[in-house]
């Protein structure tokens, strides 16, 4: 499925040591992931660290495009905050999106329910800002500016959110209209494939992609 141009950093084209395939449109693998979901962590690590290098050995360049879809799960309150953080990094430096996602998943347990239960929203943002600064080098002040909830001018409560809120709404809306509920959920060329799980080995992934590629 398509993605707005300002979120193109969510796309990652498969690398290859082989020549580009002639007249081939990339197959699209959409990954609906939640940064505070341990199963999303498992699937992300398999795809990002193990599958992509394996694809490079077996398929022509540009055969597949992977799309990261933000899957916010509201029963984990910090889910909103960590996904905001990833979108803030993308806004500041789009080239760092996948790298920061990797860094965020690596410490995802630090944002689980019990880890954030006794801290404020602002304190969580502060920790995320520190992670973004140290892991991918974005400016901490600029990062926090994007996530700041500014007081209302009239002194009354309001729900205007921060500078990332409207971006987040777009991903939530897309997940809802695609009827995505759980994470991780994987779509292959726009169709949900419930057979794909976080426990898949690289060999299982490759077998699936060979099937998809052969049907091109």
N, C-alpha and C positions, 0 to 999 in steps of 0.2 A: 504494500500500500504506500501511497505517497506520504511525504512529510514536508512541512513548511520549510522554505529555503533557510530561514534563520536557525533551524535545528538540524542542518545537514551534517553537523558533527556527530549526530547520532548514528550516521551510516558508516560502515566500515567494509570496504571492498576486499574480498579475499586476495591475499598475495599469491604469487606463483613464480616458480622457476621455469615455467613453460611459456611459450608464446601465447598471446591473446587468441581466444577463439574467434574464428571468422563469423561475422554476422550473428553473434550470440548476445541476447539480452540477459543480463545477470538474473539468476534466480534470487528471490528475496526471502531471507530467513529473519523473521521478526521475533525478538526475545522480550517478552513482558516480564520485567524483573523488579523486585523490591530489594533495596539495599539492606534492609534489616530482616530479610528472609534467608535462613540458612540453606534452603534448597536453591534459591536464586544464586547464592554465593557459590554453591557447588557447580551449578550449570555454567555460570559466568566463567569461573576458573577453567573449566574443561574446554569451553569454546575459545576463550581469549588466549590461554596459555598453551593448550595442547592441540586443539582442533585446527586452528588457523595455520600453524606450521605444517600439519599433516596435509591440509588442503593444498598447500604450496607445492607439495611433491606429486600430487595426483591429478590436479585439474588445471586447465589453462587459466591464464590471468583474467581476472574479472568475471569468473564464472558465477560467483555468489556475492551478494551484498547482505551483510548482517545489519539489522536495525535494532538499536536499543530503545525499548519502549518503557517509559516510566510507569510502573504499576504501584501506585500508592495504596497501601492497605490500612484503612483508618483504625482498625482494632489495635494497631501499633502506633501510638500517638507520634513517635519520633519519625515515622515513615515520611510524613509530610516534610519535616525539617531536613532530613538527609537528601531527599529528592530536590528540595529547593537549593540545597548546597551544590548539587551537581549541575543544576541549570545556571546557577550563579557563576560557577567556574566556566561553563560554556559561554556565557555572555561576556566574560572578561577575556577569555582566550579559548576559542573553539577547538584549537588543536590539542588542548589538554583534557578534553572531555573523557575519552576512554581511559587515559592514564589516571585521571582522578577517580573514575569509577573503580578502577582496579585498586587504588589506594584505599578508597572508602570501603569496598568489600573486605579488604584485608583486615580492617579493624571494626567490621560491622557489629560485632558483639558489644562493643563499647557504646552502642546506641540502642541496644535491646531495651525492652520495657523496664527491667530492674535496674539497668544502668542509668536511666534518665529519670527515674521516678522521683528523686529528691532534688533535681535541679530545675531551674527555670528555663523557659524557652530561650531567653537571651544567653544563658550560660551554655546551653547546647550549641547555639550559633557560634559562640566564642570558641568552643572546642573544634567545631567544624572549620572555622576560619583558620585556626592554627594548623589543622591538618592540610587544608588547601594551600596554605603558604609554604609549609615544609615539604609537602609531597610533589607539588607541581609548580610552585613558585609564583602563584598569583598574589597580587597585593592584598594584604589582610584588610586594610582599611576600605578599599574599594569593594571587597567581598562583603564586608559587614554592612556597607552602605546599601547594597542591593537587598539585604535581608532585614533591614531595620523597619520596625513598625513605628511610624512617626505619630506623635500625638495629634489629636484633632485640634483645629484652630479654635473651635468653640468650646473646647473642654469637655465635650460630651463623648461617650463611648462610640466607637464606629468599627466597621468591619472592612475597611478599605485594603487591608493586607499590606504587602510590601511590593517591591518592584518586580518580584519574580512570580507573584500570585497569579497573574493573568496567563503567564506561560504554563504554570502548573495546571491551571484549569483546562487548557487545551488537551493535555495528555490524559487527564481524568475523563474528559468528554469522549475522547477517542476510544479509550478502554471500555467505557460504558456502551458506546454505540456498536462496538465489536463484540459486546457481551463477554468480556474477559472478567473473570472473578478471582481466580487464584494465581499465585506466582510460584514457580515460573510457568508461563504458558508460551508455547512456541507456535508460530504460524509459518507455513511453507507456501510461498507464492499466494499469500492472502487467505489460506485455509488453515484453521486450527488443527494441529496434529497432536492429539492426546496420547499418542504412543510414545512421543519423545518425552523423556523424563530427565530429572537432574542426575539420575544414576547411570545414564548412558556412558558407555566407554567410547573412546575415539573410534574404534573399529565399528561400533554400531552407528555412530554419526556418519562415518565415511560410507558405509553401506547404504544409508538413507540418501546421502547426497549423490551417490552414483546412480541410484534409482531415479532421483529427480533430474539429474543431468542427462541421463539416457532418454528421458521423455521429452527433451527439449524440442 
